[in-house]
Amino acid sequence: MNRKVFLTLTCIVVATVMILAVLLGCSHDPEPEEVFNILGAADSISPSLVAVKPVSGSIIRLEFSEPVRVYGNSFGSLTARSDGKFIFVSLDASLKPGMQSYVRGRVKDYSGNTTGFSIQVWGYNPDLPDILINEFTTKGTAKSPDRTELRVMGPGNINGMTLYNGVPDNFDSFVVFGDIDVESGDMIVVWWTEELPDHVAAEGVIDICAGTGEGLPSNNGAIVLCGTPSLGADVLDAVVYSNFSASYDGYGTRSAKEKATWVITAGAWKGDPLDSTSSTATRSMSRLQDGRDSDSSADWIITVTGGSTFGTVNSSEAY
């Protein structure tokens, strides 16, 4: 056999061995969870985290957009188990109401798409009271700054409760309340100021400073009260207001419209917004005295000039 024939045969053998190796390497079936049907519109979208809810002092429930599983040991020392769209995470130590911590991890959907996250979680408060947004002003002055009054409808503790100037996904400022016991009939007045004034509304009222120099949006906005600052927390009450301007369907700005849409989609407001046109620093937007709560503008009036009553029973005199 001459040298040229020998080299040709050697190349053929090497090529054959390489082809067989590739074929044999592809013959092993992958894990079922990793098999994708390219022609069958396979899921390529990662799951998204939509809500975080404490269900006890030491257990946090994470809700995702689709069924998921825990990815490896990504939760570290924390114990995590999956149940459909939910992951239940057991914390290393119990969180008291109003306390916060962080949970980090990664999950995988049933098509193999993964999502990693690091989120803030808050302690469980089983004693949140029934409570309503009762009165507010949005065109404040130095003498009469913007305020929001909450009316307590039943006993409880407001620790961790959160009031948004805006909505949880789009806010200008917010206040997280501390460890305060309340009774039915109590009034909480949130001052949208950097400091509380020397003389607050009334004796016996729970006055809370928002710690911000910016008040509420004058004409178009939303105020939302949630059980905690956590993602997807339950909305306890909300109000949407507008001066029905010509732009963005009456909401004046894209941001104001998006906030209103959020509240309506959450089921916390129905129909047209409360008309803020005639309100002033002392003509407050005030819930009717009977405390009706249909989540609509029918529950509200604009009081007469000087008719704001923060910390006391609402005025029944409409402008």
GUNU-232820 format. One record per residue: x, y, z of N, C-alpha, C in turn; residue number from 1; residue in one letter. Coordinates in Angstrom, 3 decimals, decimal comma. Layout:
N
X	Y	Z	X	Y	Z	X	Y	Z	NUM	A
...
END
This chain:
319
0,854	-1,191	0,000	0,000	0,000	0,000	0,886	1,236	0,000	1	M
0,627	2,145	-0,987	1,467	3,324	-1,021	1,015	4,352	0,011	2	N
1,851	5,358	0,206	1,626	6,347	1,288	0,321	7,123	1,070	3	R
-0,012	7,488	-0,200	-1,227	8,280	-0,466	-2,475	7,498	-0,090	4	K
-2,531	6,203	-0,457	-3,700	5,372	-0,120	-3,838	5,234	1,381	5	V
-2,698	5,061	2,061	-2,726	4,895	3,515	-3,309	6,135	4,204	6	F
-2,873	7,317	3,782	-3,384	8,556	4,399	-4,869	8,748	4,128	7	L
-5,287	8,350	2,899	-6,722	8,487	2,566	-7,578	7,600	3,464	8	T
-7,165	6,338	3,633	-7,915	5,407	4,486	-7,940	5,872	5,932	9	L
-6,806	6,415	6,381	-6,745	6,910	7,768	-7,743	8,042	7,989	10	T
-7,839	8,966	7,053	-8,792	10,095	7,162	-10,232	9,598	7,189	11	C
-10,511	8,575	6,347	-11,876	8,027	6,317	-12,231	7,399	7,657	12	I
-11,309	6,664	8,246	-11,560	6,012	9,537	-11,797	7,054	10,628	13	V
-10,935	8,061	10,677	-11,077	9,111	11,694	-12,418	9,821	11,559	14	V
-12,813	10,156	10,339	-14,086	10,843	10,108	-15,257	9,975	10,543	15	A
-15,168	8,651	10,231	-16,239	7,723	10,616	-16,375	7,659	12,130	16	T
-15,234	7,571	12,822	-15,267	7,520	14,296	-15,899	8,779	14,868	17	V
-15,560	9,932	14,335	-16,113	11,206	14,824	-17,622	11,278	14,613	18	M
-18,087	10,818	13,451	-19,528	10,833	13,169	-20,266	9,918	14,134	19	I
-19,697	8,714	14,363	-20,334	7,787	15,303	-20,389	8,362	16,713	20	L
-19,315	9,053	17,106	-19,288	9,647	18,452	-20,383	10,687	18,611	21	A
-20,579	11,518	17,574	-21,637	12,541	17,636	-23,009	11,897	17,716	22	V
-23,226	10,867	16,883	-24,533	10,192	16,880	-24,818	9,530	18,205	23	L
-23,798	8,857	18,770	-23,993	8,194	20,060	-24,237	9,220	21,167	24	L
-23,539	10,372	21,093	-23,732	11,406	22,112	-25,115	11,998	22,065	25	G
-25,751	11,965	20,932	-27,097	12,538	20,803	-28,188	11,510	21,068	26	C
-27,815	10,281	21,256	-28,833	9,237	21,384	-29,423	9,162	22,767	27	S
-28,760	9,796	23,773	-29,280	9,744	25,135	-30,456	10,697	25,274	28	H
-31,547	10,240	25,844	-32,718	11,087	26,039	-32,439	12,105	27,131	29	D
-32,709	13,406	26,908	-32,555	14,388	27,978	-33,642	14,207	29,022	30	P
-33,469	14,901	30,170	-34,512	14,859	31,195	-35,809	15,381	30,593	31	E
-36,959	14,802	30,963	-38,241	15,219	30,382	-38,495	16,710	30,499	32	P
-38,052	17,306	31,634	-38,335	18,722	31,833	-37,574	19,620	30,870	33	E
-36,521	19,086	30,233	-35,713	19,898	29,350	-36,042	19,683	27,876	34	E
-37,040	18,819	27,553	-37,401	18,545	26,165	-38,325	19,644	25,663	35	V
-37,990	20,239	24,542	-38,803	21,312	23,987	-39,222	20,959	22,570	36	F
-40,441	21,243	22,253	-40,945	21,054	20,903	-40,789	22,373	20,143	37	N
-39,738	22,455	19,352	-39,450	23,704	18,660	-40,588	24,093	17,727	38	I
-41,265	23,106	17,168	-42,352	23,388	16,230	-43,681	23,620	16,933	39	L
-43,707	23,469	18,246	-44,985	23,551	18,966	-45,121	24,784	19,821	40	G
-44,546	25,922	19,456	-44,647	27,182	20,187	-44,284	26,990	21,650	41	A
-43,081	26,484	21,901	-42,618	26,200	23,252	-42,579	27,484	24,084	42	A
-42,854	27,338	25,378	-42,814	28,458	26,311	-41,375	28,932	26,473	43	D
-41,123	30,187	26,169	-39,786	30,739	26,332	-39,793	31,958	27,245	44	S
-40,909	32,179	27,940	-41,058	33,351	28,812	-40,808	32,934	30,260	45	I
-39,936	33,641	30,926	-39,631	33,336	32,326	-40,810	33,700	33,221	46	S
-41,021	32,948	34,293	-42,097	33,289	35,227	-41,793	34,611	35,924	47	P
-42,826	35,332	36,291	-42,636	36,603	36,989	-43,293	36,551	38,364	48	S
-42,679	37,223	39,318	-43,204	37,295	40,682	-44,291	38,359	40,723	49	L
-45,505	38,003	41,172	-46,626	38,944	41,132	-47,109	39,377	42,513	50	V
-46,811	38,597	43,566	-47,285	38,983	44,893	-46,448	38,310	45,966	51	A
-46,290	39,026	47,076	-45,573	38,521	48,248	-46,477	38,727	49,450	52	V
-46,788	37,670	50,169	-47,724	37,791	51,284	-47,253	36,978	52,478	53	K
-47,106	37,627	53,658	-46,812	36,853	54,861	-48,066	36,098	55,302	54	P
-47,950	34,812	55,575	-49,106	34,032	56,016	-48,989	33,646	57,487	55	V
-47,809	33,861	58,065	-47,583	33,716	59,499	-46,312	34,485	59,813	56	S
-45,891	34,461	61,066	-44,699	35,195	61,435	-43,450	34,708	60,740	57	G
-43,430	33,436	60,343	-42,202	32,873	59,789	-42,362	32,285	58,394	58	S
-43,534	32,396	57,793	-43,760	31,825	56,464	-44,242	32,910	55,504	59	I
-43,554	33,021	54,367	-43,895	33,980	53,322	-44,352	33,214	52,088	60	I
-45,466	33,666	51,485	-45,967	33,042	50,261	-45,634	33,924	49,064	61	R
-44,902	33,348	48,124	-44,566	34,041	46,882	-45,466	33,514	45,770	62	L
-46,121	34,409	45,061	-47,005	34,012	43,962	-46,375	34,401	42,636	63	E
-46,369	33,455	41,692	-45,790	33,694	40,377	-46,867	33,645	39,300	64	F
-46,487	34,025	38,105	-47,437	34,122	36,999	-47,814	32,767	36,420	65	S
-47,110	31,701	36,816	-47,379	30,353	36,326	-46,808	29,352	37,326	66	E
-47,182	28,081	37,230	-46,619	27,080	38,148	-45,094	27,032	38,052	67	P
-44,453	26,927	39,210	-42,989	26,941	39,265	-42,487	25,917	40,275	68	V
-41,189	25,662	40,196	-40,505	24,816	41,169	-39,291	25,551	41,707	69	R
-38,827	25,139	42,874	-37,615	25,712	43,453	-36,420	25,293	42,607	70	V
-35,532	26,226	42,322	-34,359	25,940	41,499	-33,166	25,645	42,401	71	Y
-32,779	24,378	42,445	-31,591	23,974	43,192	-31,617	24,423	44,637	72	G
-30,472	24,916	45,126	-30,340	25,411	46,502	-30,310	26,940	46,531	73	N
-31,047	27,559	45,612	-30,947	29,005	45,442	-31,497	29,804	46,625	74	S
-32,295	29,175	47,501	-32,842	29,888	48,654	-31,903	29,823	49,862	75	F
-30,732	29,241	49,672	-29,750	29,198	50,745	-30,230	28,417	51,957	76	G
-30,142	29,037	53,130	-30,519	28,359	54,374	-32,022	28,266	54,572	77	S
-32,791	28,981	53,765	-34,245	28,989	53,924	-34,856	27,744	53,282	78	L
-35,907	27,247	53,914	-36,649	26,120	53,359	-37,732	26,653	52,437	79	T
-37,783	26,143	51,212	-38,777	26,601	50,241	-39,425	25,392	49,582	80	A
-40,745	25,437	49,446	-41,463	24,354	48,773	-42,450	24,955	47,785	81	R
-42,666	24,244	46,704	-43,549	24,745	45,645	-44,925	24,108	45,757	82	S
-45,931	24,875	45,323	-47,310	24,390	45,273	-48,011	25,159	44,156	83	D
-47,925	24,627	42,943	-48,520	25,316	41,797	-47,810	26,629	41,523	84	G
-48,579	27,730	41,546	-48,014	29,050	41,299	-47,320	29,631	42,528	85	K
-47,381	28,926	43,651	-46,875	29,476	44,904	-45,589	28,789	45,355	86	F
-44,725	29,588	45,982	-43,576	29,076	46,716	-43,742	29,533	48,166	87	I
-43,720	28,583	49,094	-43,822	28,908	50,514	-42,418	28,855	51,111	88	F
-41,998	29,974	51,684	-40,646	30,106	52,218	-40,707	30,204	53,733	89	V
-39,993	29,309	54,412	-39,887	29,360	55,875	-38,647	30,159	56,244	90	S
-38,834	31,242	56,986	-37,731	32,116	57,363	-36,913	31,498	58,495	91	L
-35,703	31,983	58,658	-34,846	31,498	59,739	-35,392	31,898	61,106	92	D
-36,076	33,056	61,160	-36,652	33,531	62,420	-37,955	34,247	62,117	93	A
-38,856	34,256	63,091	-40,154	34,896	62,912	-39,995	36,410	62,808	94	S
-40,754	37,018	61,896	-40,756	38,472	61,730	-41,963	39,055	62,460	95	L
-41,725	40,024	63,333	-42,825	40,705	63,997	-43,500	41,669	63,019	96	K
-44,751	42,038	63,273	-45,415	43,021	62,405	-44,569	44,292	62,285	97	P
-44,458	44,802	61,079	-43,689	46,010	60,845	-42,212	45,779	60,610	98	G
-41,709	44,585	60,937	-40,299	44,272	60,682	-40,123	43,815	59,241	99	M
-38,907	43,959	58,732	-38,650	43,590	57,345	-37,385	42,744	57,225	100	Q
-37,332	41,965	56,171	-36,165	41,157	55,872	-36,113	40,988	54,358	101	S
-35,180	40,158	53,875	-35,052	39,916	52,440	-35,069	38,419	52,157	102	Y
-35,653	38,065	51,034	-35,635	36,690	50,554	-35,045	36,698	49,151	103	V
-34,059	35,840	48,941	-33,419	35,707	47,629	-33,564	34,270	47,155	104	R
-33,782	34,086	45,883	-33,902	32,738	45,352	-34,069	32,724	43,853	105	G
-34,303	31,540	43,323	-34,541	31,365	41,888	-35,554	30,250	41,719	106	R
-36,460	30,421	40,767	-37,470	29,409	40,471	-37,411	29,050	38,997	107	V
-37,995	27,901	38,649	-38,011	27,424	37,269	-39,413	26,963	36,920	108	K
-39,918	27,380	35,751	-41,220	26,883	35,320	-41,066	25,513	34,674	109	D
-42,165	24,942	34,203	-42,125	23,574	33,696	-41,625	23,471	32,257	110	Y
-41,173	24,615	31,717	-40,509	24,603	30,414	-39,018	24,870	30,549	111	S
-38,568	24,995	31,797	-37,148	25,200	32,035	-36,718	26,643	32,132	112	G
-37,638	27,609	31,997	-37,285	29,020	32,109	-37,132	29,389	33,586	113	N
-36,124	30,168	33,897	-35,858	30,505	35,294	-35,997	32,002	35,546	114	T
-36,228	32,330	36,817	-36,281	33,716	37,274	-35,605	33,795	38,640	115	T
-34,658	34,719	38,773	-34,041	34,981	40,064	-34,586	36,274	40,645	116	G
-34,571	36,416	41,961	-35,136	37,610	42,585	-34,519	37,831	43,962	117	F
-34,580	39,059	44,406	-34,241	39,447	45,766	-35,295	40,450	46,191	118	S
-36,111	40,082	47,164	-37,268	40,909	47,505	-37,314	41,201	48,994	119	I
-37,937	42,332	49,308	-38,161	42,713	50,696	-39,456	42,065	51,186	120	Q
-39,418	41,494	52,380	-40,621	40,897	52,961	-40,877	41,538	54,313	121	V
-42,162	41,557	54,689	-42,578	42,232	55,920	-43,272	41,259	56,854	122	W
-43,196	41,563	58,140	-43,803	40,705	59,148	-45,312	40,631	59,026	123	G
-45,857	39,534	59,496	-47,296	39,264	59,417	-48,029	39,980	60,548	124	Y
-49,062	40,732	60,187	-49,908	41,394	61,179	-51,313	40,808	61,078	125	N
-51,687	39,925	62,017	-53,014	39,301	61,955	-54,114	40,191	62,522	126	P
-53,752	41,406	62,964	-54,706	42,241	63,706	-54,968	43,566	62,997	127	D
-54,887	43,587	61,659	-55,181	44,826	60,937	-56,652	45,204	61,120	128	L
-56,947	46,474	61,406	-58,336	46,890	61,610	-59,047	47,184	60,288	129	P
-60,373	47,217	60,321	-61,134	47,774	59,210	-60,918	49,281	59,226	130	D
-60,635	49,853	58,063	-60,256	51,264	58,042	-60,601	51,857	56,674	131	I
-60,948	53,149	56,660	-61,342	53,827	55,428	-60,574	55,131	55,257	132	L
-60,261	55,474	54,013	-59,810	56,831	53,699	-61,038	57,724	53,837	133	I
-60,959	58,754	54,685	-62,162	59,476	55,101	-62,216	60,924	54,628	134	N
-61,055	61,543	54,432	-61,020	62,955	54,051	-59,616	63,282	53,563	135	E
-59,501	64,181	52,578	-58,171	64,595	52,143	-58,242	65,915	51,391	136	F
-57,103	66,621	51,374	-56,943	67,828	50,574	-55,700	67,671	49,712	137	T
-55,705	68,346	48,556	-54,600	68,202	47,602	-54,056	69,549	47,116	138	T
-54,607	70,630	47,600	-54,171	71,957	47,164	-53,722	72,764	48,365	139	K
-52,892	72,140	49,182	-52,499	72,705	50,459	-51,682	73,980	50,364	140	G
-51,659	74,692	51,476	-50,857	75,898	51,642	-49,967	75,694	52,861	141	T
-49,093	76,666	53,114	-48,237	76,577	54,304	-49,085	76,517	55,571	142	A
-50,204	77,221	55,576	-51,073	77,247	56,757	-51,945	76,003	56,831	143	K
-52,379	75,501	55,688	-53,249	74,311	55,640	-52,647	73,303	54,659	144	S
-51,625	72,564	55,089	-50,962	71,620	54,179	-51,848	70,432	53,842	145	P
-51,452	69,721	52,808	-52,191	68,529	52,397	-52,203	67,499	53,522	146	D
-53,373	66,905	53,710	-53,541	65,862	54,724	-54,454	64,770	54,186	147	R
-54,331	63,596	54,774	-55,240	62,490	54,492	-55,684	61,902	55,821	148	T
-56,983	61,839	56,010	-57,541	61,295	57,256	-58,054	59,880	57,031	149	E
-57,741	58,992	57,955	-58,240	57,625	57,952	-59,194	57,450	59,123	150	L
-60,306	56,793	58,871	-61,313	56,544	59,903	-61,292	55,061	60,267	151	R
-61,002	54,774	61,523	-60,916	53,385	61,985	-62,320	52,862	62,244	152	V
-62,646	51,732	61,617	-63,998	51,173	61,717	-64,080	49,990	62,681	153	M
-62,929	49,536	63,176	-62,919	48,417	64,106	-61,573	48,331	64,795	154	G
-61,480	47,638	65,927	-60,235	47,588	66,690	-59,140	46,808	65,972	155	P
-57,907	47,109	66,311	-56,778	46,386	65,733	-55,486	47,124	65,956	156	G
-54,489	46,798	65,127	-53,181	47,424	65,198	-52,725	47,727	63,770	157	N
-52,189	48,932	63,541	-51,881	49,370	62,173	-50,424	49,133	61,789	158	I
-49,701	48,355	62,561	-48,284	48,129	62,300	-48,057	47,527	60,903	159	N
-47,270	48,209	60,084	-46,974	47,750	58,730	-47,942	48,250	57,678	160	G
-49,102	48,757	58,083	-50,057	49,302	57,115	-49,395	50,454	56,354	161	M
-49,718	50,586	55,070	-48,996	51,530	54,210	-49,967	52,394	53,417	162	T
-49,760	53,704	53,475	-50,565	54,659	52,711	-49,704	55,235	51,593	163	L
-50,184	55,077	50,349	-49,445	55,535	49,172	-50,023	56,832	48,619	164	Y
-49,157	57,774	48,353	-49,477	58,903	47,477	-49,200	58,398	46,075	165	N
-50,202	57,748	45,499	-50,045	57,012	44,252	-50,500	55,585	44,466	166	G
-49,893	54,659	43,767	-50,233	53,241	43,882	-48,939	52,466	44,154	167	V
-49,031	51,230	44,653	-47,808	50,495	45,007	-46,791	50,370	43,883	168	P
-47,246	50,337	42,647	-46,325	50,201	41,511	-45,843	51,535	40,951	169	D
-46,418	52,645	41,440	-46,126	53,949	40,848	-46,534	55,037	41,842	170	N
-45,623	55,407	42,723	-45,973	56,343	43,784	-44,978	57,486	43,864	171	F
-45,442	58,609	44,432	-44,565	59,749	44,690	-43,988	59,674	46,102	172	D
-44,743	59,131	47,030	-44,287	58,958	48,404	-45,231	57,966	49,084	173	S
-44,812	57,484	50,250	-45,674	56,585	51,012	-45,276	56,616	52,481	174	F
-46,173	56,126	53,330	-45,959	56,094	54,772	-46,250	54,680	55,264	175	V
-45,301	54,098	56,016	-45,527	52,811	56,670	-45,783	53,092	58,149	176	V
-46,938	52,649	58,652	-47,313	52,955	60,022	-46,605	52,034	61,015	177	F
-46,409	52,550	62,208	-45,745	51,806	63,266	-46,719	51,053	64,156	178	G
-46,223	50,607	65,279	-46,967	49,761	66,218	-47,934	50,616	67,033	179	D
-49,150	50,770	66,510	-50,160	51,614	67,158	-51,471	50,838	67,254	180	I
-51,970	50,664	68,467	-53,285	50,057	68,673	-54,364	51,100	68,427	181	D
-55,447	50,687	67,777	-56,547	51,607	67,477	-57,880	50,974	67,852	182	V
-58,860	51,823	68,042	-60,212	51,396	68,359	-61,180	51,978	67,340	183	E
-62,356	51,399	67,269	-63,380	51,906	66,369	-63,672	53,371	66,683	184	S
-63,697	54,207	65,653	-63,959	55,624	65,833	-62,706	56,475	65,888	185	G
-61,532	55,855	66,043	-60,297	56,629	66,059	-60,058	57,279	64,697	186	D
-59,371	58,408	64,724	-58,996	59,122	63,508	-57,471	59,171	63,406	187	M
-56,953	58,869	62,211	-55,531	58,974	61,918	-55,379	60,043	60,840	188	I
-54,550	61,053	61,107	-54,329	62,114	60,127	-52,876	62,066	59,664	189	V
-52,680	61,811	58,382	-51,348	61,804	57,782	-51,096	63,178	57,175	190	V
-50,012	63,807	57,642	-49,618	65,113	57,138	-48,553	64,907	56,074	191	W
-48,802	65,376	54,847	-47,836	65,241	53,758	-46,855	66,408	53,834	192	W
-46,099	66,412	54,930	-45,145	67,483	55,236	-43,847	66,848	55,727	193	T
-42,785	67,675	55,806	-41,509	67,169	56,307	-41,538	66,981	57,816	194	E
-42,280	67,843	58,515	-42,419	67,751	59,965	-43,855	68,061	60,355	195	E
-44,266	67,545	61,508	-45,585	67,901	62,013	-45,572	69,356	62,465	196	L
-46,651	70,089	62,215	-46,718	71,472	62,708	-46,795	71,498	64,236	197	P
-46,537	72,674	64,787	-46,574	72,800	66,248	-47,948	72,478	66,814	198	D
-48,983	72,892	66,115	-50,350	72,644	66,579	-51,048	71,762	65,548	199	H
-51,282	70,516	65,917	-51,910	69,575	65,006	-53,420	69,681	65,091	200	V
-54,111	68,798	64,359	-55,544	68,971	64,127	-56,381	69,025	65,397	201	A
-56,317	68,017	66,219	-57,216	67,955	67,366	-56,632	67,021	68,424	202	A
-57,049	67,219	69,653	-56,601	66,356	70,747	-57,123	64,937	70,541	203	E
-56,282	63,975	70,881	-56,720	62,585	70,806	-56,635	61,978	69,423	204	G
-56,194	62,748	68,443	-56,066	62,244	67,078	-54,659	61,668	66,892	205	V
-54,553	60,591	66,129	-53,250	60,003	65,823	-52,685	60,737	64,620	206	I
-51,707	61,602	64,857	-51,097	62,397	63,792	-49,795	61,747	63,358	207	D
-49,628	61,569	62,047	-48,449	60,911	61,482	-47,881	61,789	60,378	208	I
-46,568	61,999	60,417	-45,903	62,831	59,414	-45,346	61,963	58,303	209	C
-45,608	62,351	57,058	-45,114	61,591	55,910	-43,630	61,829	55,664	210	A
-43,090	62,924	56,209	-41,674	63,200	56,039	-41,291	63,623	54,632	211	G
-42,193	64,281	53,942	-41,920	64,733	52,579	-42,415	66,155	52,395	212	T
-41,641	66,931	51,638	-42,049	68,297	51,364	-43,030	68,418	50,218	213	G
-43,266	67,320	49,509	-44,208	67,327	48,394	-45,566	66,821	48,860	214	E
-46,588	67,612	48,586	-47,932	67,175	48,941	-48,498	66,238	47,890	215	G
-49,797	66,032	47,959	-50,482	65,200	46,980	-50,629	65,969	45,665	216	L
-50,710	65,275	44,518	-50,961	65,962	43,242	-52,242	66,789	43,326	217	P
-52,185	68,020	42,863	-53,294	68,955	43,095	-54,616	68,524	42,473	218	S
-54,599	68,054	41,218	-55,837	67,837	40,482	-56,145	66,393	40,131	219	N
-55,117	65,595	39,841	-55,330	64,241	39,357	-54,406	63,273	40,103	220	N
-54,992	62,258	40,729	-54,143	61,327	41,462	-54,925	60,187	42,073	221	G
-54,224	59,425	42,888	-54,822	58,291	43,587	-54,168	58,157	44,952	222	A
-54,950	57,736	45,930	-54,448	57,431	47,263	-54,851	55,991	47,557	223	I
-53,888	55,177	47,951	-54,143	53,750	48,153	-53,627	53,327	49,521	224	V
-54,451	52,601	50,265	-54,088	52,060	51,576	-53,962	50,553	51,467	225	L
-52,777	50,015	51,834	-52,514	48,578	51,746	-52,150	48,010	53,110	226	C
-52,273	46,684	53,236	-51,963	46,029	54,499	-50,487	46,038	54,828	227	G
-49,610	45,967	53,816	-48,156	46,037	53,986	-47,561	46,699	52,745	228	T
-46,256	47,019	52,774	-45,620	47,551	51,571	-45,209	46,457	50,589	229	P
-45,522	45,205	50,865	-45,061	44,096	50,039	-45,705	44,127	48,656	230	S
-44,996	43,562	47,673	-45,514	43,441	46,317	-46,827	42,668	46,323	231	L
-47,876	43,252	45,712	-49,157	42,562	45,616	-49,947	42,518	46,901	232	G
-49,634	43,402	47,866	-50,363	43,415	49,144	-51,836	43,746	48,932	233	A
-52,692	43,294	49,847	-54,125	43,555	49,752	-54,398	45,055	49,850	234	D
-55,275	45,557	48,989	-55,715	46,947	49,050	-56,873	47,039	50,049	235	V
-56,695	47,859	51,077	-57,724	48,029	52,095	-58,735	49,103	51,704	236	L
-58,256	50,141	51,049	-59,153	51,195	50,554	-58,382	52,053	49,556	237	D
-59,107	52,768	48,713	-58,469	53,622	47,709	-59,452	54,678	47,242	238	A
-58,905	55,765	46,719	-59,729	56,798	46,107	-58,980	57,343	44,903	239	V
-59,726	57,640	43,835	-59,173	58,211	42,608	-59,844	59,556	42,384	240	V
-59,056	60,596	42,092	-59,636	61,922	41,887	-59,077	62,559	40,619	241	Y
-59,865	63,465	40,024	-59,481	64,086	38,760	-60,243	65,394	38,568	242	S
-59,641	66,306	37,809	-60,362	67,537	37,436	-60,881	67,457	36,004	243	N
-60,853	66,228	35,434	-61,414	65,969	34,101	-60,822	66,900	33,042	244	F
-59,496	66,947	32,996	-58,818	67,762	31,989	-59,002	67,134	30,610	245	S
-58,556	67,857	29,590	-58,779	67,398	28,220	-57,824	66,289	27,800	246	A
-56,746	66,089	28,509	-55,731	65,122	28,092	-55,779	63,847	28,928	247	S
-55,306	62,764	28,307	-55,211	61,450	28,948	-56,527	61,039	29,618	248	Y
-57,585	61,102	28,824	-58,916	60,660	29,262	-59,374	61,356	30,533	249	D
-58,975	62,620	30,697	-59,425	63,392	31,844	-58,474	63,398	33,011	250	G
-57,374	62,616	32,928	-56,465	62,504	34,066	-55,247	63,432	33,972	251	Y
-55,136	64,192	32,898	-54,107	65,209	32,817	-52,737	64,726	32,401	252	G
-52,273	63,643	32,991	-50,948	63,115	32,671	-51,021	61,606	32,485	253	T
-50,012	61,068	31,797	-49,953	59,618	31,600	-49,843	58,900	32,953	254	R
-49,029	59,459	33,856	-48,835	58,828	35,153	-50,133	58,767	35,947	255	S
-50,890	59,851	35,946	-52,158	59,873	36,684	-53,140	58,860	36,102	256	A
-53,185	58,748	34,783	-54,075	57,772	34,150	-53,655	56,344	34,516	257	K
-52,347	56,084	34,499	-51,864	54,748	34,845	-52,205	54,389	36,286	258	E
-52,109	55,351	37,189	-52,458	55,102	38,590	-53,941	54,785	38,726	259	K
-54,783	55,569	38,054	-56,217	55,324	38,106	-56,555	53,949	37,541	260	A
-55,926	53,610	36,428	-56,157	52,300	35,822	-55,762	51,177	36,764	261	T
-54,656	51,355	37,461	-54,200	50,344	38,433	-55,255	50,121	39,504	262	W
-55,775	51,215	40,071	-56,761	51,105	41,161	-58,037	50,442	40,671	263	V
-58,497	50,832	39,486	-59,729	50,263	38,934	-59,533	48,783	38,626	264	I
-58,397	48,425	38,038	-58,107	47,027	37,725	-58,018	46,192	38,993	265	T
-57,526	46,776	40,083	-57,426	46,074	41,366	-58,786	45,881	42,027	266	A
-59,837	46,477	41,445	-61,181	46,339	42,001	-61,448	47,240	43,187	267	G
-60,606	48,288	43,373	-60,746	49,161	44,528	-61,469	50,465	44,211	268	A
-61,872	50,652	42,955	-62,623	51,858	42,575	-63,485	51,518	41,369	269	W
-64,681	52,140	41,324	-65,625	51,890	40,232	-66,085	53,219	39,643	270	K
-66,197	53,256	38,313	-66,786	54,413	37,649	-65,853	55,605	37,585	271	G
-66,461	56,778	37,421	-65,699	58,017	37,265	-64,948	58,374	38,546	272	D
-63,839	59,112	38,405	-63,111	59,562	39,599	-63,891	60,634	40,355	273	P
-63,462	60,891	41,570	-64,007	61,989	42,352	-63,547	63,306	41,714	274	L
-64,492	64,217	41,487	-64,181	65,483	40,823	-63,498	66,426	41,813	275	D
-62,232	66,734	41,546	-61,444	67,571	42,457	-61,476	69,050	42,087	276	S
-62,216	69,409	41,045	-62,139	70,758	40,476	-62,393	71,847	41,515	277	T
-63,406	71,686	42,349	-63,807	72,747	43,289	-63,094	72,670	44,629	278	S
-62,254	71,694	44,828	-61,585	71,559	46,118	-60,499	72,622	46,284	279	S
-60,219	72,967	47,543	-59,160	73,919	47,883	-58,433	73,394	49,115	280	T
-57,589	74,225	49,694	-56,880	73,824	50,908	-57,823	73,620	52,087	281	A
-58,987	74,283	52,057	-59,956	74,127	53,165	-61,288	73,549	52,705	282	T
-61,484	73,395	51,392	-62,638	72,650	50,878	-62,158	71,233	50,627	283	R
-62,296	70,404	51,610	-61,733	69,062	51,510	-62,633	68,137	50,699	284	S
-62,035	67,072	50,197	-62,799	65,965	49,621	-63,103	65,018	50,771	285	M
-64,382	64,876	51,076	-64,800	64,295	52,347	-65,817	63,186	52,129	286	S
-65,593	62,059	52,807	-66,552	60,954	52,732	-67,828	61,345	53,461	287	R
-68,954	60,869	52,985	-70,230	61,148	53,642	-70,205	60,641	55,084	288	L
-70,916	61,333	55,943	-70,864	61,040	57,377	-71,247	59,606	57,726	289	Q
-72,145	58,995	56,933	-72,592	57,645	57,275	-71,541	56,580	56,978	290	D
-70,416	56,997	56,394	-69,319	56,064	56,167	-69,566	55,058	55,063	291	G
-70,515	55,335	54,183	-70,794	54,393	53,096	-69,539	54,164	52,257	292	R
-69,425	52,961	51,725	-68,199	52,596	51,011	-68,528	51,746	49,790	293	D
-68,929	52,420	48,719	-69,225	51,739	47,468	-68,041	51,792	46,514	294	S
-66,896	52,304	46,990	-65,693	52,444	46,162	-65,974	53,266	44,914	295	D
-66,709	54,361	45,108	-67,039	55,225	43,978	-67,189	56,662	44,454	296	S
-67,315	57,585	43,503	-67,452	58,997	43,840	-68,760	59,292	44,570	297	S
-69,721	58,358	44,529	-70,994	58,558	45,221	-70,822	58,622	46,738	298	A
-69,665	58,186	47,246	-69,411	58,192	48,688	-68,884	59,533	49,184	299	D
-68,628	60,484	48,265	-67,853	61,670	48,608	-68,556	62,978	48,259	300	W
-68,153	64,053	48,970	-68,574	65,415	48,641	-67,348	66,331	48,719	301	I
-67,475	67,526	48,119	-66,533	68,617	48,365	-67,184	69,495	49,420	302	I
-66,504	69,725	50,536	-67,117	70,513	51,606	-67,136	71,995	51,241	303	T
-67,887	72,758	52,003	-67,929	74,206	51,830	-66,563	74,795	52,201	304	V
-66,340	76,044	51,814	-65,095	76,719	52,160	-64,913	76,732	53,676	305	T
-63,755	76,292	54,129	-63,507	76,197	55,562	-64,149	74,964	56,184	306	G
-64,629	74,052	55,341	-65,379	72,900	55,860	-64,545	71,671	56,147	307	G
-63,221	71,746	55,973	-62,394	70,580	56,293	-62,449	70,319	57,794	308	S
-62,459	69,047	58,161	-62,696	68,676	59,569	-61,720	67,597	60,027	309	T
-60,461	67,706	59,666	-59,507	66,657	59,987	-59,457	66,391	61,487	310	F
-59,641	65,137	61,844	-59,597	64,735	63,241	-60,938	64,743	63,945	311	G
-61,973	65,233	63,272	-63,313	65,245	63,861	-64,313	64,711	62,838	312	T
-65,577	64,676	63,216	-66,622	64,160	62,339	-66,709	64,997	61,071	313	V
-66,839	64,346	59,941	-66,884	65,038	58,658	-68,068	65,989	58,544	314	N
-67,865	67,065	57,827	-68,941	68,018	57,555	-69,930	67,408	56,564	315	S
-71,180	67,777	56,714	-72,220	67,314	55,762	-72,602	68,406	54,782	316	S
-71,957	69,573	54,893	-72,271	70,696	54,027	-71,416	70,614	52,756	317	E
-72,081	70,416	51,647	-71,371	70,300	50,366	-71,236	71,668	49,711	318	A
-70,161	71,840	48,977	-69,923	73,107	48,268	-70,939	73,295	47,166	319	Y
END
